[in-house]
Every structure is written in structure tokens, then in C-alpha cells.
Amino acid sequence: MATEMINKVVADVKCYFCGHVSGQIVGKRHEPLRVTNFVPRPGYTGPEVKQGTRLRCERCQGPVFLEDATGAMQTRPAGGRKTEARGKSAERRGSRAA
């Protein structure tokens, strides 16, 4: 599963005019990012994105660009490991109390 995460790229779709982030484009590393890989933000109200259409800002219909393109491994929350560690600490505390 970790190998799959390393091979993905995530980039924010941001407006040149107003700076609004309409969503993200998620793709595979070493492959072109396509408009059909657009993942709208929660609450997205813009037009449905289809193959052959231009991606525009949902707020002002301005042109957009890709920002903060990173590997998906870097965007994974670091809290996942800490939660597991906290669970083990809680188990230890519980066994001490018993």
C-alpha cells in the first residue's frame, strides 16, 4: 500500500484571479495530469468537469493553475502513527491500574 501512495501526485487547482482553490488533481507520478482526474473540494458548486473542457475557477470562472504539487506520501497525516502509539500507552496505563 505504501508503494501505491508514493506513486501518486496531488496538486491544488487555484485561481489566478481570486486565489480560490476549487479542488485538486490527483494523478500518477511520471504520467501527465489530466483534467478528468479533478477531485472537487467539499461543497464544490462549479460546472461538472468533462474530458475536452477547460478547468475554470468555480467562484469567478477565471483561469486556474496547479499549485503545491506533492507526492501523496507527503500529504498523509502524521497523526496516524501517533494515534497507534497513544493506544498502546493507554493499554499500558490500563494494565498498571488493574
PAKOLKE-673357 format. One record per residue (C-alpha): residue number from 1; residue in three letters; x, y, z. Coordinates in nm, 4 decimals, decimal comma. Each point is the difference from the previous one (the first is absolute). Example, Ala and Ser with C-alpha at 12.3 -4.5 7.8 and 13.67 -1.06 7.14 Angstrom:
2
<pt 1; "ALA"; <1,2300; -0,4500; 0,7800>>
<pt 2; "SER"; <0,1370; 0,3440; -0,0660>>
//
This chain:
98
<pt 1; "MET"; <0,0000; 0,0000; 0,0000>>
<pt 2; "ALA"; <0,2849; 0,2421; 0,0737>>
<pt 3; "THR"; <0,1375; -0,0564; -0,3513>>
<pt 4; "GLU"; <-0,3323; 0,1114; -0,1493>>
<pt 5; "MET"; <0,0040; 0,3194; 0,2053>>
<pt 6; "ILE"; <0,3541; 0,0920; -0,1075>>
<pt 7; "ASN"; <-0,1010; -0,0213; -0,3675>>
<pt 8; "LYS"; <-0,2790; 0,2579; 0,0280>>
<pt 9; "VAL"; <0,0219; 0,3764; -0,0470>>
<pt 10; "VAL"; <-0,2513; 0,2483; 0,1443>>
<pt 11; "ALA"; <-0,0231; 0,3647; -0,1142>>
<pt 12; "ASP"; <-0,2396; 0,2779; 0,1073>>
<pt 13; "VAL"; <-0,2039; 0,1662; -0,2778>>
<pt 14; "LYS"; <0,0272; 0,3721; 0,0822>>
<pt 15; "CYS"; <-0,1410; 0,3079; -0,1757>>
<pt 16; "TYR"; <0,2346; 0,2633; -0,1465>>
<pt 17; "PHE"; <-0,2551; 0,2775; 0,0594>>
<pt 18; "CYS"; <-0,1513; -0,0588; 0,3448>>
<pt 19; "GLY"; <0,2267; -0,2677; 0,1537>>
<pt 20; "HIS"; <-0,2893; -0,2399; 0,0696>>
<pt 21; "VAL"; <0,0855; -0,3727; 0,0133>>
<pt 22; "SER"; <-0,2709; -0,1911; -0,1882>>
<pt 23; "GLY"; <0,1412; -0,3449; 0,0723>>
<pt 24; "GLN"; <0,2942; -0,2224; -0,0827>>
<pt 25; "ILE"; <0,1324; -0,2024; -0,2891>>
<pt 26; "VAL"; <0,1270; -0,3417; 0,0991>>
<pt 27; "GLY"; <0,2142; -0,2014; -0,2396>>
<pt 28; "LYS"; <0,2779; -0,2512; -0,0270>>
<pt 29; "ARG"; <0,3629; 0,1032; 0,0126>>
<pt 30; "HIS"; <0,1733; 0,0055; -0,3420>>
<pt 31; "GLU"; <-0,3358; 0,0299; -0,1816>>
<pt 32; "PRO"; <-0,1750; 0,3164; -0,1240>>
<pt 33; "LEU"; <-0,2519; 0,1561; 0,2382>>
<pt 34; "ARG"; <-0,3402; 0,0085; -0,1694>>
<pt 35; "VAL"; <-0,3082; 0,2132; 0,0590>>
<pt 36; "THR"; <-0,2012; -0,3224; 0,0382>>
<pt 37; "ASN"; <0,1991; -0,0704; 0,3200>>
<pt 38; "PHE"; <-0,1508; 0,3111; 0,1644>>
<pt 39; "VAL"; <-0,1320; -0,0569; 0,3531>>
<pt 40; "PRO"; <-0,2266; 0,2903; 0,1023>>
<pt 41; "ARG"; <0,0224; 0,1467; 0,3496>>
<pt 42; "PRO"; <-0,2849; -0,0754; 0,2433>>
<pt 43; "GLY"; <-0,2906; 0,2288; -0,0890>>
<pt 44; "TYR"; <0,1178; 0,0545; -0,3602>>
<pt 45; "THR"; <-0,2690; 0,1838; -0,2004>>
<pt 46; "GLY"; <0,1775; 0,0469; -0,3331>>
<pt 47; "PRO"; <-0,0800; -0,1736; -0,3268>>
<pt 48; "GLU"; <0,0651; -0,3712; -0,0393>>
<pt 49; "VAL"; <0,3460; -0,0571; -0,1441>>
<pt 50; "LYS"; <0,0022; -0,2145; -0,3133>>
<pt 51; "GLN"; <0,2675; -0,1119; -0,2427>>
<pt 52; "GLY"; <0,0670; 0,2717; -0,2573>>
<pt 53; "THR"; <-0,1184; 0,2892; 0,2199>>
<pt 54; "ARG"; <0,2190; 0,2620; 0,1618>>
<pt 55; "LEU"; <0,0211; 0,0064; 0,3754>>
<pt 56; "ARG"; <-0,1024; 0,3421; 0,1370>>
<pt 57; "CYS"; <-0,0425; 0,1525; 0,3458>>
<pt 58; "GLU"; <-0,3334; -0,0947; 0,1528>>
<pt 59; "ARG"; <-0,0347; 0,3439; 0,1632>>
<pt 60; "CYS"; <0,0944; 0,2522; -0,2737>>
<pt 61; "GLN"; <0,0498; -0,2231; -0,3091>>
<pt 62; "GLY"; <0,3593; 0,1257; -0,0218>>
<pt 63; "PRO"; <0,2963; -0,2012; -0,1273>>
<pt 64; "VAL"; <0,1587; -0,2491; 0,2390>>
<pt 65; "PHE"; <0,3435; -0,1454; 0,0615>>
<pt 66; "LEU"; <0,1383; -0,2951; 0,1955>>
<pt 67; "GLU"; <0,1696; 0,0867; 0,3287>>
<pt 68; "ASP"; <0,1788; -0,2031; 0,2680>>
<pt 69; "ALA"; <0,0408; -0,3163; -0,2067>>
<pt 70; "THR"; <0,1283; -0,2575; 0,2466>>
<pt 71; "GLY"; <0,0246; -0,3740; 0,0358>>
<pt 72; "ALA"; <-0,3009; -0,1463; 0,1812>>
<pt 73; "MET"; <0,2337; -0,1565; 0,2572>>
<pt 74; "GLN"; <0,0906; 0,3499; 0,1218>>
<pt 75; "THR"; <-0,3645; 0,1025; 0,0352>>
<pt 76; "ARG"; <-0,0975; -0,2989; 0,2173>>
<pt 77; "PRO"; <-0,0820; 0,1145; 0,3544>>
<pt 78; "ALA"; <0,2815; -0,0627; 0,2449>>
<pt 79; "GLY"; <-0,2563; -0,0611; 0,2757>>
<pt 80; "GLY"; <-0,0602; -0,3578; -0,1174>>
<pt 81; "ARG"; <0,3083; -0,1337; 0,1735>>
<pt 82; "LYS"; <-0,0495; 0,2140; 0,3107>>
<pt 83; "THR"; <-0,3530; -0,1291; 0,0477>>
<pt 84; "GLU"; <0,1310; -0,3552; -0,0035>>
<pt 85; "ALA"; <0,2699; 0,0894; 0,2525>>
<pt 86; "ARG"; <-0,2564; 0,1678; 0,2256>>
<pt 87; "GLY"; <-0,2109; -0,3125; -0,0111>>
<pt 88; "LYS"; <0,2921; -0,2103; 0,1211>>
<pt 89; "SER"; <0,0710; 0,2502; 0,2801>>
<pt 90; "ALA"; <-0,3625; -0,0152; 0,1072>>
<pt 91; "GLU"; <0,0193; -0,3800; 0,0070>>
<pt 92; "ARG"; <0,3099; 0,0199; 0,2190>>
<pt 93; "ARG"; <-0,1685; 0,2446; 0,2369>>
<pt 94; "GLY"; <-0,3042; -0,2240; 0,0164>>
<pt 95; "SER"; <0,2097; -0,3043; 0,0904>>
<pt 96; "ARG"; <0,1786; 0,1983; 0,2728>>
<pt 97; "ALA"; <-0,3295; 0,1097; 0,1516>>
<pt 98; "ALA"; <-0,1319; -0,3584; 0,0098>>
//
